[in-house]
């Protein structure tokens, strides 16, 4: 193969270098004009944080103390046998209403009757002896000391007779209070020991609920305040009562004081029901409130995120009463302010927000004048 002349080779190299030099020149020109176009994403601002919002509004809000307890009857009696004997008859059944003094159980009275007859005979004997002695003492046929001894023996016999009669009355067991028979632990034929409980009576005409309230509430709770009650056994129903009495003494061991609320027992409420109580001690008919979910829970002072110009601004608040998911705002907001209730965790001061589930804050106010102008 023959070699090309050196002049020919140099000419070919010059021709091949021309496109490369042109490309380099174009690249240098582009750099002088500001470089390549920036990426589209780099030109966008920070992404908007999606949030849900609510508006501050006016509504009635009550200040209340809530607690749980069980209902207790106004009175309760554990009936016991005051004497021993065999139960001849049981005159009542569980659930039966009874009156104070009504016979409940009859015990075998034979032994008690014999004791009454014996004491009565001894008493009559001494009464006759004492009358004869009074006649003889005037004739000085008996000493005054003997008359005094007879008088003492007579009084003792009378006391024994009364005791025997009382024992006989105990063979009929009676109701100490009016109420309903809650339980009965005796059957006919059972032998009953003295002082053994046999029947339980409950007076449910009025029910009471006792709360042990922290001492910080002692200046707020007073007799006569309204109490609302809901019982787990009666879902969906609410009952109204009143504060009956408030203990003025704080228990040093627990730091609490006793509050007793009273309810009518004529309806569905029954003793022993587990209940939830709410005592309303103040009411504001037109308070500015926001949902409790709007509060920022970071351990700091009460605050919310307020939306202004699509930005989230942290705003400190002075709070008042709280009730049923609403909290009263005493200072920091005005009626109609939009606050964040969901999505707070992703927000920072000045974060751009995107409101979900409705118009952006301010849209309603912006469209209202336009709608009026179009009329």
Protein Blocks (a to p, Z undefined) as FASTA:
>chain_A
ZZddfklmmmmmmmmmmmmmmmmmmmmmmmmnnpaaddfklmpccddddddddddddddd
ddddddddddddfbdcddddfbdcddfbdcbdehiacdehiafbdcdfklmmmmmmmmmm
mmmmmmmmmmmmmmmmmnopacfklmmmmmmmmmmmmmmmmmmmmmmmmmpccdfbgcdd
fbdcbdehiacdehiafbdcddfkbccddddddfklmmmpcghiacddddfklghiacdd
ddfbdcfbdcfklopacddddddfklmbcghiacdddddfbdcfbbcdddfklpccehpa
cdddddeehiacdddddddddeehiacdfbhpaehiacdfehklmpcehiacddehiace
hklmmmmmmmmmmZZ
